[in-house]
Amino acid sequence: MTALMDAATQRRSLIAFYFGTEVAVGDNTSNRVVDKVARRAYADLRRTIHGFGTHPAKDTIKDHIHASLRTFVANLATCDSQEEFDKRHDQWCTNACDYFDRFPAPDLFISFHYGQAQKWLNMTLKYLAVLDHPHAQQAYGYLHVPVDKYVYDEAAAAGVKRPTWPNAWSKLDREKYLNYQHQLRELVASTSYSCPLDWEADVWVTRGTSPTAEKERQDGCP
């Protein structure tokens, strides 16, 4: 008889490949696991924080941000509306930007934008939802789409224009981000997806097969 890997082992192995063994075998509600996931989310935006790797307060800033993410996740247990989630989300992003500003490094020309903060928070919550964290699952319908290039491309194909310049997702300001997120919700409401993050998940999984991606390949775009 041919032996087959069972589904639980497959899932645990995939989690270990992406997040590390501690996340794969640990309690997904523990601070340690949430912190590991938040640090993985940071990897999704760190290339956009130019010069941060040599910032003298880098570790202090990152430790503070990750601690605030643990608190945000823990407090999701008491979040029971989209309005409340949006308020907390906005406050977290604003506070993260303000905290960065407390450690200026003029020689490095480092800046931290609302668009980078949303990516850090949104990817942390998305990853935790995938890992079946109970609070992230409870608030799943309220979660925001992590805005990035793929979201821009697929949303544009569906009629949602990119924000006005500067429109790099990493440099979005508060007003542009909130307006774009609202437009994404309106887009998703007109589809068969039950919530924005389900739409985003499909965009991410199928991004290499979309007409937009095919055109980029034909045009020689990366």
Secondary structure, DSSP 8 states (H G I E B T S, - for coil): ------HHHHHHHHHHHHH-HHHHHS-TTSHHHHHHHHHHHHHTTGGGSTTGGG-TTHHHHHHHHHHHHHHHHHHGGG--SHHHHHHHHHHHHHHHHHHHHTS--GGGT----HHHHHHHHHHHHHHHHHTT-HHHHHTGGG------HHHHHHHHHTT----SSS--GGG--HHHHHHHHHHHHHHHHTSS-SSHHHHHHHHHHHGGGSHHHHHHHHHT--
